[in-house]
Amino acid sequence: MGVILSFNGRKAILRRGEWRSPDPRLEERLRRTTEEWFAETGGPALRARDPEAEVARAVAERAGGRVVLHVPADARREGRLYFRRRQMRLPFMD
């Protein structure tokens, strides 16, 4: 359902693969960090019980934040969402 992270008192929410924060710079930093993590690792495990939680923990670790609250997501729905994100993008396809 969603994960709330804290970064030195600034909050951000990851829900359905999208970062939201009142701080636009933090939101953009989390989006970039997520994309970098996906490029380096391929994203959460294909059979992850809660892919969104895996993404949030990995990004929090890289960006210096911590998970404050986690509400488990529907594993099947989130699995499909993150599976689509892990697909390779080729430059000639744009």
Residue pairs with C-beta under 8 A, 6 or more apart in sequence:
1 15
1 71
1 72
1 73
1 74
2 13
2 14
2 15
2 52
2 70
2 71
2 73
3 13
3 14
3 15
3 52
3 53
3 56
3 67
3 69
3 70
3 71
4 11
4 12
4 13
4 67
4 68
4 69
4 70
5 11
5 12
5 13
5 14
5 30
5 56
5 59
5 60
5 65
5 66
5 67
5 68
6 12
6 65
6 66
6 68
7 26
7 63
7 64
7 65
8 64
10 21
10 22
10 23
10 26
11 21
11 22
11 68
12 19
12 20
12 21
12 23
12 26
12 27
12 30
12 65
13 19
13 20
13 21
14 20
14 30
14 52
14 55
14 56
14 59
15 52
16 52
16 73
16 78
16 81
17 52
17 55
17 78
17 81
17 82
17 85
19 27
19 30
19 31
19 34
20 27
21 27
21 30
29 63
30 59
30 63
33 59
33 62
33 63
34 55
34 59
36 62
37 43
37 55
37 58
37 59
37 62
38 85
38 86
41 58
42 86
43 51
43 55
43 82
43 85
43 86
44 51
44 54
44 55
44 82
45 51
45 54
46 79
46 83
47 79
48 54
48 75
48 79
48 82
49 75
50 70
50 72
50 73
50 75
50 78
51 73
51 75
51 78
51 79
51 81
51 82
52 73
52 78
52 82
53 67
53 70
53 72
53 73
55 82
56 67
56 70
57 67
59 65
60 66
60 67
